[in-house]
Amino acid sequence: MQRIDESKIRCRILELVRERPRYGYRRITALLQREGYRVNVKRIYRIWLDEGLKVPKRTRKKRAIGSGGNACHRRRATAINDVWCWDFVYDRTVHGQSLKWLSIVDEYSRRCIALDVSKSIRSEDIINRLSQLFVIYGAPKHIRSDNGPEFISKSIRSWVSKVEVGTLYVEPGSPWENGYAESFHSRLRDELMNVTEFENVRHARACGAAWREDYNDYRPHSSLGGLPPTEFARRCAASVSATPPLQQHSEPLIHSQPLLS
């Protein structure tokens, strides 16, 4: 059997887990030993826990939800905070640690509302993050996504319904219908992930934050007339505030309260 450093063992474990998601650490250990790695069950179990791995519970197949009518080219955003889109993209550190990125983009202004990365992101994490973003930017009218398990979970669907945000689930197996998210991830990979070696999650977060700032504040966007998203959003807000009211009201207007306090 060959001796090999732990980073390579970790990489191989993660590869096997992706290939055989129903295998536990004992079977993974047996496969590694058959491949010639000098490892035992205790060592693999330690790495297994460190990577947060577990065999997914058996669940009933869920009926896919979504409609082609929710596609970005059919249900277009007409203003800032009309439609946000969100999706996940995956990468790894130089040591083989998995990285899960969550992006949230305002489709009208193309502004990246959030770019978060962690080893794992659960539905509860998404709800907490959305709560923060709604306070900062206001709540969108709709959120567009694919049929990923995090997005169609009961907790997510129940929460967005309570705060009166509509969901636009695209047709299953049609990622192009969530085109703004796909386009954003293409730029993210080309300009950040493919040219940066992330040492760990903290390093990835720092690099992601810097890239997001550059993308929003400096990077010219061709579909916005060469403006960066933040400047485009600023001009949209100025244009709306400069528009005179259509008529004078005899009674005071009722101002809506924020969704979250």
Secondary structure, 3 states (H helix, E strand, C coil): CECCCHHHHHHHHHHHHHHCCCCCHHHHHHHHHHCCECCCHHHHHHHHHHCCCCCCCCCCCCCCCCCHHHCCCCCCCCCCCCEEEEEEEEEECCCCCEEEEEEEEECCCCCEEEEEEECCCCHHHHHHHHHHHHHHHCCCCEEEECCCCCCCCHHHHHHHHHCCCEEEECCCCCHHHHHHHHHHHHHHHHHCHHHCCCCCHHHHHHHHHHHHHHHHHCCCEHHHCCECHHHHHHHHHHHHHHCCCCCCCCCCCCCCCCCCC
